[in-house]
Amino acid sequence: MTSKPQLSFWQIWNMCFGFLGIQFGFALQNANVSRIFQTLGASMDDIPVLWIAAPLTGLIVQPIVGYLSDRTWTGLGRRRPYFLIGAVLATLALFAMPNSPTLWIAAGLLWVLDASINISMEPFRAFVGDQLPTSQRASGYAMQSFFIGIGSVIASLLPWLLAQAGVGNTAGPGEVPDTVRYAFYFGGAVLLLAVGWTVVRTREYPPEVLRAHDTLPRPPQRPLDHARARRNGLGWLALGAAAAFAVLHYGLDKQLYILAGLLAGYGLALVVVTLMSRDSAFAHIVGDLHDMPLVMRKLAVVQFFSWFALFAMWIYTTAAVTGVHYGSSDTGSALYNEGANWVGVLFAAYNGFAALAAIVIPWMVRRIGLRMSHLINVSLGGLGLMSFLLIRDPHWLLLSMVGVGFAWASILSLPYALLSDSVPAEKMGVFMGIFNFFIVIPQLVAASLLGFLLKAFFGGQPIQALTIGGISLIVAGLCVLRVHEPRIQAVAAVASK
């Protein structure tokens, strides 16, 4: 065969079903971790630093898992062993997190949870590229977006639904309410079962078949100039050290240490790679980063502004809504916990709208193209986040979530559709892992800058972080106009008619 065979609807359903469980874990984390941290005594100033675990683990784990899975072949296949290992570890972390006796144990469990979810999630992106012909890849990513939306709706609603069923929604000082505790137990079980379904109900092409089907030429990889890399690395290290000294000397916001560490960490990586064998995994990953496709470089800017905005929303929505719309910052009060549960409903709403958007977006793409579709969708999300400033009745915030939902569905699918034609099959995993850099880095920047910006310019008001996020989404939409649409889209559009 010169091309991969078309898969049926139910085959695509089975291969994407595990995303339902993965998103259960992510949604519970996004909607409730700030609440757990505050309950265990974290101040609002500490929340962004504690959240750094989530993007940092993705930065480290995803390219490594991608590189390893590209070179794996077992009785379970190429990607599925990583699905299963990650799911088991994530389930254990979900069971443990709401029972954390201290803030630092909860922060440590967030590292474990996020690393485990990333071990499962990264190969799922590559799995679509492995299994589907080019004409069906857009459908595969849209199916993943659908399951992300459905899983997030249910998981985000769980504490609120449990409260409506009479489960206790308040607890003593330093204790997580039963609504959150039972939601995490249920989510862990769903994560393991859903990923298990994909592992059992799918098969994978062996490496030789993937190579035979690959129509893309292997991209030329120039040898890394070690001398130049060492000079650049030392320069970035010096810049990071200077930034850390400035934070210390001038008494700037301590969260800026994250940004200084990011600069120094990049410099250290460049220096280390020059000391290692050219055949080492780390050298291969840095080399692929050095030679990544031009489309990926342009999409990096789009991803930066998109994920900066999303991280602002995940961190600050609970504090914004409880403080502004419910008038309470006391984590032990009934009013605060009512507002925190409503944030779960809002997060469920935007994910529900994302599931609907996953059905609408392919229609948009056929008529106005990938770039204009993404511009419209993320701009709707930007307006939705900025509307939090104007709306005072928390129930009307559901309208804001319509735009956020369309942006979320678009961010989870269209950048991958724009990228997929430039990634060779034999490096699908590592390039998808490298692409995750441009999801993680903006979150690290957000964790370091948002607290500083709020205190310096907005009087420490969490709701202003949502305004910053809204503007960032609109900028992301404008930046996507710089990206050329791949020919894969024309093939996919014709096949879908």
C-alpha positions in Angstrom: 0.0 0.0 0.0 1.3 3.5 -0.8 -0.9 5.2 1.8 -2.5 4.1 5.1 -6.0 2.7 4.9 -8.9 4.9 6.0 -10.2 4.1 9.5 -13.8 3.9 10.4 -15.6 6.3 12.7 -15.5 3.7 15.6 -11.8 3.0 15.0 -11.0 6.7 15.4 -13.4 6.8 18.4 -11.5 4.0 20.1 -8.1 5.5 19.5 -9.1 8.8 20.9 -11.3 7.6 23.8 -8.4 7.6 26.3 -8.4 11.4 26.0 -11.7 11.4 27.9 -9.9 10.0 31.0 -6.8 12.2 30.5 -8.9 15.2 30.4 -10.7 14.1 33.6 -7.4 14.4 35.3 -6.5 17.7 33.8 -9.9 19.3 34.4 -9.9 18.3 38.1 -6.4 19.7 38.4 -7.2 23.0 36.7 -10.4 23.6 38.5 -9.5 22.5 42.0 -5.7 22.7 42.6 -5.7 26.4 43.5 -8.6 25.7 45.8 -6.7 22.9 47.5 -3.6 25.0 47.8 -5.5 27.9 49.4 -7.3 25.5 51.7 -3.9 24.2 52.9 -2.7 27.7 53.7 -1.2 29.1 50.5 -1.5 32.8 50.0 -2.6 34.2 46.6 1.0 35.4 46.0 2.3 31.8 46.3 -0.2 30.2 44.0 1.6 30.9 40.7 4.9 29.6 42.1 3.2 26.4 43.3 1.6 25.9 39.9 5.0 25.9 38.2 5.0 22.1 38.6 2.5 21.7 35.9 4.3 23.3 32.9 7.8 22.4 34.1 7.0 18.7 34.2 5.6 19.0 30.7 8.7 20.8 29.5 10.9 17.9 30.7 8.7 14.9 30.2 7.0 15.3 26.8 10.1 15.5 24.5 11.7 12.6 26.4 8.6 10.4 26.1 8.2 11.4 22.5 11.8 10.5 21.7 11.5 7.1 23.6 8.2 6.2 22.1 9.6 6.8 18.6 12.1 4.1 19.4 9.8 1.7 21.3 8.3 -1.5 20.0 6.8 -4.0 22.4 3.9 -6.5 22.6 1.7 -3.5 23.4 3.0 -1.5 20.4 4.8 1.8 20.2 2.7 4.4 22.0 0.3 2.3 24.1 2.8 1.3 26.8 3.2 4.9 27.7 -0.6 5.5 27.7 -0.9 2.7 30.4 2.1 3.6 32.6 1.0 7.3 32.7 -2.6 6.4 33.5 -1.7 4.1 36.4 0.6 6.8 38.0 -1.9 9.6 37.4 -4.7 7.6 39.0 -2.6 7.0 42.2 -1.8 10.8 42.3 -5.5 11.7 42.0 -6.4 9.4 44.8 -3.7 10.9 47.1 -3.9 14.7 46.3 -7.1 15.6 48.2 -5.8 13.8 51.3 -2.6 15.8 51.4 -1.8 16.7 55.0 0.4 19.7 54.1 0.7 22.3 51.4 4.1 21.0 50.3 2.9 17.4 49.9 0.1 18.7 47.8 2.6 20.6 45.6 4.7 17.5 45.3 1.7 15.5 44.2 0.9 18.1 41.6 4.3 17.3 40.1 3.6 13.6 40.1 0.1 14.1 38.7 1.2 16.4 35.9 4.2 14.3 34.9 2.0 11.2 34.8 -0.7 12.8 32.7 2.0 14.1 30.3 3.4 10.5 30.0 0.0 9.4 28.7 -1.0 12.5 26.7 2.1 13.1 24.6 1.9 9.8 22.7 -1.8 10.3 22.0 -0.9 13.3 19.8 1.7 11.2 17.9 -0.8 8.3 17.8 -3.1 10.2 15.5 -0.2 10.9 13.1 0.9 7.3 13.3 -2.5 5.6 12.6 -4.4 8.0 10.3 -3.8 8.9 6.7 -3.3 12.7 6.0 -6.9 13.1 4.9 -8.2 11.9 8.3 -5.8 13.6 10.7 -8.0 16.6 11.1 -10.8 14.3 12.0 -8.6 12.6 14.6 -7.6 15.8 16.3 -11.2 17.0 16.2 -12.3 13.7 17.9 -9.6 14.3 20.6 -11.0 17.8 21.1 -14.5 16.4 21.4 -13.4 14.0 24.2 -11.4 16.7 25.9 -14.6 18.8 26.0 -16.8 16.0 27.2 -14.4 14.8 29.9 -13.8 18.4 31.1 -17.5 19.1 31.4 -18.2 16.2 33.6 -15.0 16.4 35.7 -15.3 20.2 36.3 -18.9 19.8 37.4 -18.3 16.9 39.8 -17.8 19.0 43.0 -20.9 21.1 42.2 -23.0 18.0 41.4 -21.8 16.3 44.5 -22.8 19.4 46.6 -26.2 19.3 45.0 -26.5 15.7 46.0 -25.9 16.6 49.6 -22.2 15.8 49.9 -20.4 18.1 52.3 -19.0 21.2 50.6 -17.2 22.7 53.6 -14.6 21.3 56.0 -12.5 22.2 58.9 -9.4 24.5 58.6 -6.8 22.8 56.4 -9.1 20.1 55.2 -10.4 19.6 51.7 -14.2 19.3 51.4 -15.7 15.9 50.6 -17.1 17.2 47.3 -13.5 17.7 46.0 -12.2 14.5 47.6 -14.8 12.2 46.0 -14.5 14.0 42.7 -10.8 13.1 42.6 -11.5 9.5 43.4 -14.1 9.2 40.6 -11.8 11.0 38.2 -8.9 8.7 38.9 -11.1 5.6 38.1 -12.4 7.1 34.9 -8.9 8.1 33.8 -7.6 4.5 34.2 -10.6 2.9 32.6 -10.8 5.2 29.6 -7.1 4.9 28.8 -7.3 1.1 29.3 -10.1 1.0 26.7 -7.8 2.6 24.1 -5.0 0.3 25.0 -7.2 -2.8 24.6 -9.3 -1.7 21.6 -6.5 -0.4 19.3 -3.6 -1.8 17.4 -0.5 0.0 16.0 1.5 -0.2 12.8 5.0 -1.7 13.3 7.9 0.7 12.5 8.6 -0.8 9.1 5.0 -0.2 8.0 5.1 3.4 9.2 8.3 4.0 7.3 6.8 2.5 4.1 3.8 4.8 4.4 5.8 8.0 5.1 5.6 10.3 2.1 7.6 13.1 3.7 11.3 13.3 3.0 13.5 13.1 6.1 14.4 16.7 7.1 18.1 17.5 6.7 19.8 17.8 10.2 22.8 19.9 10.3 25.4 19.0 12.9 25.1 21.2 15.9 27.9 23.8 16.0 29.3 23.0 19.5 31.4 26.1 19.7 28.6 28.4 18.9 26.2 26.5 21.1 28.6 26.8 24.0 29.0 30.5 23.5 25.2 31.0 23.3 24.7 28.8 26.3 27.2 30.8 28.4 25.5 34.0 27.3 22.0 32.8 28.3 23.4 31.5 31.6 24.9 35.0 32.3 21.6 36.6 31.4 19.7 34.4 33.8 22.2 35.0 36.6 22.0 38.8 36.0 18.2 38.6 36.1 18.2 36.7 39.4 20.7 39.2 40.9 18.4 42.1 39.8 15.4 40.4 41.5 17.4 40.0 44.7 19.2 43.4 44.7 16.1 45.5 43.9 13.6 43.4 45.9 11.5 42.6 42.9 8.6 40.0 43.0 10.1 36.6 43.9 8.1 35.0 41.1 10.5 36.7 38.6 13.1 34.1 39.8 11.1 31.6 37.6 11.9 33.7 34.5 15.5 34.0 35.5 15.7 30.3 36.0 14.1 29.7 32.6 16.8 31.8 30.9 19.6 30.1 32.9 18.1 26.7 32.3 18.1 27.2 28.5 21.8 28.3 28.6 22.7 25.3 30.8 21.0 22.9 28.3 23.1 24.3 25.4 26.3 24.0 27.4 25.5 20.4 28.5 24.7 19.2 25.0 28.2 20.2 23.9 29.7 17.9 26.5 27.6 14.9 25.5 27.9 12.3 22.8 26.2 13.3 19.6 24.2 10.0 19.7 22.7 10.7 23.1 19.0 11.2 23.5 19.5 14.7 24.8 21.7 15.6 21.8 19.1 14.3 19.4 16.3 16.3 21.0 18.3 19.5 21.0 19.3 18.8 17.4 15.7 18.3 16.4 14.8 21.5 18.2 17.6 23.3 16.3 16.3 22.0 12.9 12.5 22.1 13.6 10.3 23.0 10.6 9.7 26.6 9.7 5.9 26.2 10.3 6.7 25.1 13.9 8.8 28.2 14.5 5.9 30.5 13.4 3.4 28.5 15.4 5.6 28.9 18.4 4.6 32.6 18.6 0.9 31.7 18.3 1.2 29.1 21.0 3.0 31.4 23.3 0.2 34.0 23.5 -2.5 31.3 23.5 -1.1 29.3 26.5 -0.1 32.4 28.4 -3.8 33.4 28.4 -5.0 29.9 29.3 -2.6 29.7 32.3 -3.8 33.1 33.5 -7.4 31.8 33.4 -6.6 28.5 35.2 -4.7 30.2 38.0 -6.8 33.3 38.7 -10.4 32.5 37.8 -11.2 31.0 41.2 -9.8 34.1 43.1 -11.4 36.5 40.6 -14.9 35.0 40.7 -15.0 34.3 44.5 -13.6 37.8 45.3 -15.5 39.9 42.8 -18.7 38.0 42.0 -19.2 36.4 45.4 -17.4 38.9 47.6 -15.4 36.5 49.7 -11.7 35.4 50.0 -12.2 33.3 53.1 -11.6 29.7 52.0 -13.6 28.4 55.0 -16.7 30.4 54.3 -19.8 29.0 52.6 -19.8 31.9 50.1 -16.2 31.3 49.0 -16.9 27.6 48.4 -20.1 28.3 46.6 -18.1 30.6 44.3 -15.4 28.0 43.9 -17.9 25.4 42.9 -19.4 27.9 40.4 -15.9 28.2 38.8 -16.1 24.4 38.3 -19.4 25.0 36.5 -17.9 27.7 34.3 -14.9 25.5 33.5 -17.4 22.7 32.6 -19.3 25.2 30.5 -16.3 26.2 28.4 -15.4 22.6 27.8 -19.0 21.8 26.8 -18.9 24.6 24.3 -15.6 23.3 23.1 -17.1 19.9 22.4 -19.8 21.7 20.3 -17.1 23.8 18.7 -15.2 20.6 17.7 -18.2 19.8 15.5 -18.4 23.3 14.0 -14.7 24.0 13.4 -14.2 21.5 10.5 -17.1 23.3 8.8 -15.4 26.7 9.4 -12.1 25.4 8.1 -13.6 24.2 4.8 -15.1 27.6 4.2 -12.6 30.1 5.5 -9.4 28.1 6.0 -7.4 27.1 9.1 -5.9 30.5 9.8 -9.0 32.6 9.7 -10.9 30.0 11.7 -8.3 30.1 14.4 -8.2 33.9 14.4 -12.0 34.1 14.9 -12.1 31.4 17.5 -9.3 32.7 19.7 -10.6 36.3 19.4 -13.9 35.1 20.7 -12.1 33.6 23.7 -10.2 36.9 24.2 -13.5 38.8 24.3 -15.0 36.2 26.7 -12.1 36.6 29.2 -12.3 40.4 29.1 -16.0 40.4 29.7 -15.4 39.2 33.3 -14.6 42.9 34.1 -18.0 44.0 32.9 -20.3 41.2 34.1 -21.4 41.2 37.8 -24.0 38.5 37.9 -22.0 35.2 38.0 -24.7 33.4 36.0 -24.0 35.6 33.0 -20.4 34.5 33.0 -21.7 31.4 31.2 -22.0 33.6 28.2 -18.3 34.5 28.5 -17.5 30.8 28.4 -19.0 30.4 24.9 -16.0 32.3 23.5 -13.5 30.6 25.7 -14.9 27.2 24.6 -14.4 28.0 20.9 -10.9 29.3 21.6 -10.1 26.1 23.6 -11.3 23.7 20.9 -9.4 25.7 18.3 -6.1 25.7 20.3 -6.3 22.0 20.8 -6.8 21.2 17.2 -5.9 23.8 14.5 -2.3 24.3 15.4 -1.7 20.6 15.1 -3.5 20.6 11.7 -1.2 23.4 10.6 1.8 21.5 11.8 1.1 17.9 10.8 2.2 18.0 7.2 5.8 19.1 8.1 6.5 16.3 10.6 8.0 12.9 9.3 6.5 9.7 10.7 9.7 8.4 12.2 10.0 11.6 14.4 6.3 12.2 15.0 6.7 11.7 18.8 9.8 13.8 19.4 8.5 16.7 17.3 5.1 16.6 19.1 7.1 16.7 22.3 9.2 19.6 21.1 6.0 21.4 20.1 5.0 21.1 23.7 7.8 23.5 24.6 5.7 26.3 23.1 2.8 25.3 25.4 5.0 25.0 28.5 7.3 28.0 28.1 4.5 30.6 28.0 3.0 29.0 31.2 6.4 29.4 33.0 6.6 33.0 31.8 3.0 33.6 33.0 3.8 32.0 36.4 6.8 34.4 36.8 5.2 37.6 35.4 1.5 37.6 36.2 1.9 38.1 39.9 4.4 40.9 39.3 2.2 42.6 36.7 -0.9 42.5 39.0 0.9 43.9 42.0 2.8 46.6 40.0 0.0 47.8 37.7 -3.4 46.5 38.9 -3.4 46.7 42.7 -3.1 42.9 43.0 -6.6 42.3 41.6 -6.9 38.7 40.2 -9.6 39.6 37.8 -7.2 41.8 35.8 -5.2 38.6 35.0 -8.2 37.6 32.9 -8.1 40.9 31.0 -4.4 40.3 30.3 -5.3 36.8 29.1 -8.0 38.1 26.8 -5.7 40.5 25.1 -3.1 37.7 24.7 -5.6 35.5 22.9 -6.4 38.2 20.4 -2.7 38.7 19.7 -2.3 35.0 19.2 -5.1 35.1 16.5 -3.3 37.9 14.7 0.0 36.0 14.8 -1.5 32.9 13.1 -1.9 34.9 9.9 1.9 34.6 9.5 1.6 30.8 9.2 1.2 29.2 5.8 -1.5 26.7 5.5 -0.2 23.2 4.7 -1.4 21.2 1.6 -2.7 18.5 4.0 -5.7 20.7 4.6 -6.8 20.7 1.0 -6.7 16.9 1.0 -8.6 16.7 4.3 -11.3 19.1 3.1 -11.9 17.3 -0.1 -12.1 13.9 1.8 -14.6 15.3 4.3 -17.1 16.4 1.7 
